[in-house]
């Protein structure tokens, strides 16, 4: 088992290993005295893993209640959040109790945001069951819901008390869902780890998932500990996301987050190379790595459509939006682009080389 310690506004451990679902109760009990635990999950994960996690909690003296919502990004809205909060109140949850977020990124975001605002903050534990959630979204304390205007437009920074990643759950994932996490893993490689990028590019990483997850969350941990609330360096973690989020929303979320990030990563690399920021050949290297892992690199949406979708991005400050540009595999930089220039940037990004 791997362990990564995070020292942010809340100190917590990230545990990574095989068979950890059956250890959830034992690990939670080391940190939280037996209390009422609300398991929040989606309709797919519930059928796969809820019984194991619930039994492990009951065995350690926790009492349980469970909230299940329909799987998918379409549930990540204020209506579901309201239902979760009412459920917590109906079950007389208090600040001495805890929430178990069992699932992928949508579950983690919904449960985490509910934990942040219910009675002004209740403890919660992340139990990621997708590769994307394991390498990225379960760590760092960003929680959010989507609004009609855009993705993740309402949320809170709220750190979990523990992250438990059972790598056995990743073996159940369909290829396209697993690929969502690969997109985020390649992102980490482009940001600051050429060796990681090479492993994923060459498809030599699937036999060492614990090590790959540890590498990604350690990188994220280090950035978060320097910039927990996203004022500067943490924005590097948004590589590919500004354009990706716009594409995701344009598709009405029929394009998954990881697939949209893959397209965004490909596009912003092309823009960086076009502007002389990125070294020659970098874009082709990134596109090949994405394609070899079954990820898309192009989109049918226009530059105007994508640019319009970025205007509600959370990284917008006044009349400028912060974009992350790769300089080479393993190094990126942040630059502010005026709102008026964004469409031109996207047009450059979409030009074939």
N, C-alpha and C positions, 0 to 999 in steps of 0.2 A: 504494500500500500504506500502511495505517495502522500505527503502532507506539505501544504503550502500555507504559511501563516500570513494573514493580512492584518496590518496595523493601521486602520483608518479611524474614523469617528467611532466605530465599533471594532474591537479586535475579534477575529474569528479565524478558524482553520478551514481549508479546503482539503477534503480527503478524497483520494482518487484510487480506485481499486476494484477488483472483481468481487461480487457477492455482497456488496455493501447494503443493498436494500434490506436484507434480513438483519442488518446491524443498526438500522436507523434508530430504533428505540433505545438501544444501548448507548449509542453515541450522543443522542439528544439528552439522555438522562445524566451523562457526565457534565452537562452544561446547564440544564434546566431541570429542576425538581419535577417529579411527576405531577401533571396538571391536565387540563383539558386541551386536547390537540385537535385543531380543525384541519383536515386534509383537503386541500383544494387541488382539483385536477380536471382533465378534460375527458370527454367521452371515450376516446381511444385508449389513453393511458390507464383509465380506470379499469378497463377489462384486463389489462396486462399485469399491472403492478400494485394496485391498491390493496389487494388482499395480503400480499407479503408485507408491505409497509405497515398496514393497520395491525396485523398480528404482532409484529415486532414492537410496536408501541404499547399494545395491550399487555404483552408479556412483561414489560417494564413498569407497569402500573399507571400508564396514561389512560384517561378516558377519551373517547373519540366522537367526532361528528364529521361529516364529509359533504362537500359541495362539488358537484360535477356540472360543468358547462359544455356546450357543443364545441368540438374540436375546431381549431382554425382561427386565423386572423379576424374573421368576421365576427368573432365573439369579443374582440378586444375593444370594447366601447363602454360608455358610461352606464348603459343599461345593465350590463353584466356586473360592473363594479357595484352598482347600487344593490343588485340582488345579493352579491356576496356580503356586503355590509349589513344588510337586513338579516341575512342568515346568521352572521356572527352574533348580532344582537338577540335574535330569537333563541339562540342556543346559550345565551347568557355568558358569552366569552368575556373575560376581563383582561386587564393588562398583565396579570400573572400567568395567563395562558399563552399558547403559541399556535402559529400557523405552519403547516407543512406544505410547501409548494412542490407538488409532484408532477413533473412534466417538462415540456420544452419551453421555449422562450415566451410564448403567449401566456402560459400558466404562471411562469415566474414573474412576468410583468404584472399580471392581474393580481396575483396573491401578494406580491411585494407592495404594490400600491395600496391595496386594501389594508395590509399590515401597517403601512405608514400613516394612514389617516384614521383607522378605527381607534377610537378613544385616544387619539393623538399619538398612537404608536404602540404596537404589540409585537412581541418577538416572533421572528419567522425563520424557517430553515429552508434552504434551497436543495431540492433533490432533482437535479437535471436528468432527463431521460433521452435527450437528443444530443448529437455531436455538437451542434451549434450552441446549445445551452451550456454544454460541458466546457467548451473552449472559450466561451465569451459571455453570454448574457446572464448566467447565474452568478457571476462574480462582479463586484464593483458597485452595487447598490443603485443602479439606474432602474427605476420602475416607471411604467407609463401605460396610458391607453391612447387609442387613436381618436381624433376628432374628425368631423367632416372636412375640415380645412387641411388636415395632414396627419402623418404618422407620428405617434409618440408626442403629441402636442400638449398633453396634460400628464403630469407625473410628479415624482418626488425622488430625491436622493435618499435612499434608506437601505443601510447595509444589513445583510442577513446575520444571524448568529452562528451559522454553520452552513457549509456547502458539502453535500455528500454525493459523489459521482460514482455510481456503479457502472463500470465499463461493460458489463454484461448486457445492460439495457440497449447498448448501441448495436448489438448484434441483431436486434429485432427490426431495425430501421429499413424501410425501403431505400433503394439506391439514391433516388432523388432527394429524399429527406436527409440521408447521410451526407450527400454532396453539399447541402446547405452549410453544414459545419466545415466542410473542406474549403469553401469560399472564405470563411472567416479565418481559417488556419493559414491559407495563402496570404491573406491580408496581414497577419502578424509577421509572416516571413518578409513581405515587402517592406513593412514598417521598420523592422530591426533585426532580422535573423535570416541571413542568406542560407545557412545550413538547413534550417527548418524548411524554407522554400524549396530547396533542392530535394529534400526527402519527399515532400508532397508532390512536387513536379514529376519525380521519377516513380511515383506510386509505391514507395518503399516504407510507408508509414503505418499501414494498417495492422501490422504485427506488433507495433509498439505504441498503442493508443494511450496507455497510461503516461508514457514519457512525452508524447506529443501534447496531451492535455496539460501536463505539468509545465511544459515550456510556455505554452500560450498563457495560462493563468498567472504564471510567475511574471511574465512580461507585463501583463495587464496590472498585476498587483504593484509592481514597481512604479508604473506610471501613476496609478491611483494614489499611492502613498505620497507622491509629489504634487498631485493636482486632483484631489478627490472630487471637486465640484465643477470641473470642466471649464476652467478659466483660460487654460493655455495648452500645456502639453497633452492633456487627455484627449484633445480634439484629434490627435494623430490616429486614435482608434476609430475615427469616422472615415478613414480612407475608403473610398468607393461608396460611402453611404449617402452622401448628399444627392448625387444623381440616382443612386439605387433606390432610395426612398421615394423619389419622384416617379420612377418607373413602376415601382411596386404599387403606388397609389393609382397611377394611370390605368393599371391593369385591373383595378378593383380587387387587388390582392390575389388574382389568379396566378401571378408570378410570385413565387415565395420570396421571403426576405433574403435567403442566401443566394438564390439565383439572381435576384435584382442587384445585390451587392457585387456579384461576379461581373455583371454587365457594367455596373458603375466603376468597378476597378479597372476593367478593360478600357473604358472610355477616358477616365481621368489619366491613365497612363499614356494614352495616345495624345491627349491634350498637352501633357507635360513634355512629351518628346517633341511635339510640334512647336512648342514654345522655347525649346532649347533648355528646358529645366531638367528633363530626363535624358539619360545617356542613350545613344543610338542602339537600337535593337532590343531595348527593354520591353517595349509594348509587345513585340512578337513573342518574347520569352514568357510574359505574363499570360498572353492569350493561349499559347500552347499548353501551359500548365493548367489553365482553367478547362480548356477543351478536353484534355486527356482525362480529367476527372469528371467529365459529363456535365460541365457547366456552360451556360451560354455566354457569348461575348458581344453580341450585337442586339439591337432592338429595332422594331419597326416604328416606334414613336419618333416624332420630329423633334428637331432641336428646340423649336418654339414651345412645343408641349412640355418637354422635359424641363426647360428653363423656367417656365411658368410654375411648374410644380415645386421648384426649389425656393420660391419666394416666401413660403411659409416655413422654411427649414429653421430648426431651433438654433442653428449656428449663425443665423442672420443677426447682425448688430446694426440697426439703423439702415443705411443704404449700402451695406456691404455684407457679403457672406464669406465665411472662412472655408477655403477648400484645401484639402490635403493633396499635395502633388508628390509623386514618387520621383526621386532623383536617380536612383538605381535600386536594384534588389537589395534591401537591407537599410535603406535610408530615405526618409521623406521630409518634406517641410510644409509648413502652413503658410498660406498667402491669402490676403483679403482681396476679393474680387467685387467690384461695384455691381450693384443690381443691374445696371444698364449693360454691363459687359458680359453677363452670364450667358445670354443666348449665343453670343459670338464664341464664348469658350466651349459651349456644348457643340456648336457647329464644327469647331476645330477638332473636338473629341471624336466626332462621327465621321470625319474624313478618312477614307481608306489610304493606307500608306503604301 
